[in-house]
């Protein structure tokens, strides 16, 4: 079964790679209609839904489409990569807001899939894709729609608490919601339970945890 799943993973990602090459050619030709048709067909093949429907559904609902499936993580990752391709399509045609929404949703889905892909080569490639998306999204100076997932990514996958805290503050300053407040309280509560050696290794020593917690709480007064 592991070998069959591994083969399935490779086929899925190869199909996305082939699609990306075709879409790059169509973008170079400024062929918007055929590009959108290809993306729509690929998204339908993965989700059973049109790209228009996928665009209006939040990431959590899209994730639930694949719940309880053995290939759940692979399907989520494939959809994330397709949204990245759609984002590149929008960007090529100067549709900046649409591109941002695709990148944000794709990043959230990618973070959900990471850690559950058994193929280590594919896992490494997905990490590179996530890093690329983070760079694009951070450059927008907007954190709505993906900031909480970025905190999870830095905290759980990259093991960089300092970077997770940076996003936490940026998100709190942009949109100080109850969800952000609760995520911050959880973040600091977990850090205070960890050994100093772990905190030092992950770039957020205990004295900075205490200072950060106080500053974070001040934002919600």
N, C-alpha and C positions, 0 to 999 in steps of 0.2 A: 504493500500500500504506500509506504513512503516514497518508493521509486516512481510509482504511477503519479503520485501527487507532484513530485519533483518535475516529471516530464510535462505535466499539465501546466505547472507554473512557467516553465521555459517557453511553452507554446504561446501562452497568454502574453508574456512580455515581448516575445518575438513579433507577435501580431501588432502590438502597440508600436514597436520600433519601425516596422514596415509602414504602418499608417503615418507615423511622424514624418517619414521620408516623402511619402506621397503628398502630405499636406504642405510640407516645405516647398515642394515644387509648385503646387497650386498657388501658394502665397506669392511666390516669385513671379508667377504669371498674372497675379492680381485677380485670380479666379475665385471670387467669393462664394458664388452659388454652389459650385462643385465641392469646395472645401467644407461648407456647412452641411452638405448632403453626406459626405463621408463621415464627418463627426457624428451626425445624427444616427447613421446606420451603426456605427461602432458603439455608441451609447445604448442604443436599443438592444444590440446583441449582448451587452453586459447586464443591463438592468431590466429590459423589457419595456422601458419607458422612453418617450421622445426626449430630445435634449431640452425642449421648451419646458417639459414637466420637471426634469431634473434641475433646471435652473431656478425653479421657484421653490423646490423642496429644501429644507434645511439639512445640514450634513447629518444630524442625528437620525432623521427619518430615512435618508439614503442608506446609512449604515444598517438600519433595521431591515432593509429589503433583503439582506443576505444573512440575517441572524439564524443560527442553528444549522447553517450549511457547513459542510466539511471544508469547503473552499472559501469560507467567509472572508478571511484576510486577503486572499488573492483577488477576489472580486472587488473588494473595497479599494485595494491598491490599484487595480486596473482602472476603475472609475476615476480615481484621483489623477492618474496619468492622462486619461482622456480629457479631464477638465483642464489640466495643464496645457494640453494641445489646443483646446478651445480658447483658453486664455491667450495663448500665442496668436491664434487666429484673430481674436478681437484686437489685440495690440497692433497687429500688422495693419489693421484697417482703422486705426486711431479710435477704437471704441474702449476708452480707458477705464471707465467705470465697470463695464461688463468684464473686462480682463481682470480687474481687481477682484470682483466677486468670484470669478472662476478660480483664481489663484488662492483666495482665502478658503473657499470650500474644499478645493483640492488638497490644500495643506492639512486641514482638519482631518480629512479622510485618511491621508497618508500617515499621520501620527497615530490614528486608530489602528492602522494595519501593521505598523512597525513593531517588531518584537514577536510577531506571530507568523512570520514567513520562514518556513524551515530551510529554504535554499539560501545559504549564506551569501552567495554571489549576488542574488537578487536583493537580499536585505541590504547589502552594501550599496547597491545602485539606488535603492529607494532612499537610503540615508543621504546620498549625494543630491538626489532630487529634492528632498526636504530642505537641505541646506540652501540649494539654489532658490527655492520658493521663499524661504525665510529672508534671503538677501533682497529679493524683489519686493516682498511685502514690507519689510522694514524701511526700505527706501521711500515708501509712500507716506511715512509718518502717520499712518492710521493703524489702529490695532483692533478695531471692531470686527468681529466675525472670526478672528483667528488668534487673538492674543492669549486666550485661556489655553488653547492647544499648544501654543509656543511655550508657555510655562511648563506644561506637561512634558514637552519634547526636551527642553533643557534640563528639567529636573530628573526625569526618569530614564531618558535615553542617552543624552549627552553627559549627564552627571555634572552639570555646571550650574550650581546654585546661584552664583553671582549673575549669570546671564538670565536665569529665570526671574530673579529679583528685579533686574532692569526692566523686563517686560511687564512684570507685575505693577511697578510704579508707573510706567508709561500708560498702561491700561487704566489704572486707577485715576490718573490725572485726566485722561481723555473721557472716560465713562465710569464714574464712581458708583457703580450699581451694587446691589446687595450680593449678586453672584460674585463679583470681583472681591468684595469685602470678605465673603466667606472663603473664597479661594486663598486670599492672603492670610487669613487667620489659620487656615489649615497648613499652609506653607510654613509659617513660622512655628506653629505648634510641633510639626514634625521635625524641624531643624533643632529645636531645643531638646528633643529627645535623643539626638545623635551625639556620638563622641566627638571631641574636638579634632581628633585625627581625621575622621571622615570629613568634617566640615572644612578643615584646612585643605584636604585633597581636592575637594569640590569647590574651592575658591570662595568660601564664605565662612570665615571663622566666627566663633560664638559672639565675640564683642560686636561684630558687624551685624549678626543676626539680631541682637538686642537693640542696636541702634536702628536697624531697618524696621523692626517691628514697631518701635515707638513712632518713627516717622510715618509709617504706613497708617497706623491708627489715627494719627493727627489729620490725615487727609479726609477722614470720615466724620470729624467732629463738626 
